Amino acid sequence: MSAAGWEIRWLDEVDSTNTYVRERAHQGAPEGLVAVADYQTAGRGRLDRRWESPRGANLLASVLLRPRCDGGDVHLCTGAVALAAADACREVAGVEPVLKWPNDLLVGGSKLAGILAEAEFSGGDLAAVVIGIGINVAWPGPEGAGGTCLDGLGGSAPPVDRHLLLERLLGALSARRPLLDEASGRAALADEVRRRCATLGQPVRVTLAGEELTGLAAAIDDAGHLVVETASGPRSVTAGDVVHLRPG
């Protein structure tokens, strides 16, 4: 199966779509390989957390990119996929997700999707980026985990077609993909991420390794780090669990 220059491999079952694509990237697979699975036996999220989904319920996919940029720009690959996924959800399901730093899509404060980017280097240079995404289509995630799904948000609308959702996602990603190769394009992409990131301007609690901080999410810097204004001054957060707090 292929669409608009993408080589799509729809798999009945795989350990992890990211692992599948990374292995083929090591073997020299060109940019544009997309692996989609009805079921993952060892799906992974950020910080090596397990990503669970019933068979055929959600869109589980990974994309291989080989952008002409530095390792410090990998967060923009995540951003490009997040923006494309948000566009696809709007077009297919009439749902308008917002971005949550560093790698989630939210609707009404509930998690709709998560993204995991893994970079591969050769001789110190960025050789490939594998970006995995899981979008909750028919299953919102484990009970109590704070998730939502497109079918649940659609009310009486017909169930969302995962194939169509993937097609629209890849179409929106194709439009942004050239931006990763030029400094001006990367700047434009970073600006779009900032505009559509609901974390900015929010009071947040960030859980780090051995530390927790609270403050105002003030900015996303050029390295993709979240700048939090705390009582003791600004802090740059490279990675952490972020909770949006209610003002006051």
N, C-alpha and C positions, 0 to 999 in steps of 0.2 A: 504494500500500500504506500502511495506517495502523494504529496500535496504541495504544490508551490515550492518545489526544490527540496523538500524534506523527505528523508527516507524513513518511513514509519513502520516499525515492527510491533504489531499488536500480539502480545503473548498471553496465553492462557494462565500461566503461572511462572513465577521467577522468584529468586531469593530477594533481590532488590533491583529495581530498574537502574538506580545509580551505579550499582556494582556491575550490572550487565553492560552499561554504556562505557564505564571506565575501562573494563577489560578490553573492549573493542577499540577504545581510544589508544590504549597501549599497543594494540596490533596495527595501528595506523589508519583506523577508520576516519573518513573525512568529516568535516563539519556538516551538520544537518541530520545526523542519525538521531532518531527519536524512538525510544522504547516505551511502550505502554503495556501495563499488565492488568488483567482482570483480578489477579490476586498476588500478593507478595508474602512469602513465608518469613522474610527477615527485613521488612521495610524499616527504614531508618529516618529519623528526624534529626534536628539539631542536637548537639551534645550527645550523639549516639543513642538518643532515646528511640524506643521502638515506635513505629508508625503502624497502627492497626487499621484494617478496613475489611469488611466482609467481601466475599467474592462478587465482583461485578457491580458493587454499590457506588464506587467513587472513581474519579479520574486520577490515576496514578501514572505519572509519566516522567521521563528524564530526557534531556536534550543535550547534544554535544555541540559546543561552540569552540571555535579556534580564533578568537579575536586578536587583532593586532594592538594589544595594550599591555600594560605591566601588571604584575601580580597584585599591586595595590588597588587595581581597578576592578577586581573580581566582584566587589559589592555592587557594581553597576550592572553586571550580568544578572545578579539576583534581582536588582531593581527592574531591569528590562522585562524579565519573565513575570514579575509581580504585576507590573503595569499591564502587560499583555493579558494576563489572566483576569485582571479586574475588568478590562475592556470586554473580554469574551463573556464573562458572567453577565455584564450589562446587556450585551447584544442577544445572548441566547436565552437568558432567564429573566431579564428585566431587573436584575439585582445589581446594586452599585456598591461594591466593597471599597473599603479604604485600606491603605497600607499601614501596618504597625511595624515599627522598627524592632528587630532587624529583618524579619523574614516571614511575616504573617499577613493574611488578608482577614479583615474583620467586617462584619455586618452587625450594626447595633451593639457593638461591644463583644459579640460572640465570634469565635474563630471559625472561618470558612475554609481557609487554605493555609498550608505551610510550604516553605521552599527551603531546599538544601543545595548549596553550591559547593562543589569540590574542585580544587584547582590541581592541575598536573603541570610539572615543570621539567624542562630539559636544559641542562647546562646553565641553570639559573634563570632561564627565560620561561615565560608562561607559554606552555604548549597547548593546553586545552582546558576548558572549563565544562564540567558536567553539572547541569542544573536540574535537580529533581523537584517536582511539585505534586502535591496531593490536594485535590479540591474535593470537598465534601459535596457530593451530588445527591445521593439518596440516603446517606447515613451520616448523622452529625458528629459521630465520635462517641467514645465511652460516656456513659451516664455520669453526670457531675463534672465533666471536663470542660464545660463551658463552650461547646461547639454548636454549630448550626449547619444546615445543608441547603442547597439550592431548591430541592423539591419541597422541603419544609417551608421555605420562604415564599414559594410560588403560589401558595393557597390551592385553588382549584385548577391551576394551570396544568397542562400535560407534563409528565415527567421529562426531565432534561435529558437530551440525547448526548451521551458522552463523546461520541464520534464528532458530532457537530461542535460541541464545546472545544474539543481539541483542535478542530479545523480553524475555528475563529481565534483561538489562542495563538496558534502558529502564524496565522495571517497577521495578527497584531504584532507578534514578535518579529516577523520578517520586515515590517515597516521600521522597527527600531534598531534592528541588528546592525546596519551600517554606522550608526552613531558610535558604536564601541570602538571603531577603528581610527577615529580622529579626535583630537583634543577638544575641538569645538563641539563635536557631537556628544562626547562624554559629558561636557559641561551642561549641555542642553538636557541630557538624560538625567543628570543629577538634580537639575532644577525641577524637572517634572516629578521626580521622586519626592523632593521636599514639598512641593505643592500638594501632593496627594497623600502625604504621610500624616495620619491622624495623631501620631505620637507627639509631634511638635506642638508646643504651646500647652501641653497637658502636664499637670502634676503627676509625677511617676514615682514608683518604688522600683529600684533595680537591685536584684539579687546577684551578687558576684561571688567568686570563690572566697569564702570566709568573711564576707562583708556585705552589708546592705546599706544602700543610700537612698534618700528621698530628695526630691527637688523638682524644678521645672525643666522639662525637656525643651531646651532653648534652640538647638541647632543640630544639623547633621553636617559635619565638616567634610572637606574634600576627600578624606580617607574613608568616609563612610561611618565614622565614629559618632556616637550620640553624645552631645555636650549637654550635661545636666547642671543647672545652676542650683547648688546646694547652699545650706546656711553657712558653710565654711568656704564657699567659692566654687567656681566652675570645675567640673570633673569631666574628663573625656572617657567614655565607656566604649571599649572595643567589642565586647560581647557580654551578654547577661540576660537574665530573665526580667522582662519589663512588665509591670502592672500599671495600667492607667488608673489613677486615683480620681475620685470625685473632687472637684474644686471645693476648698474649704474643709 
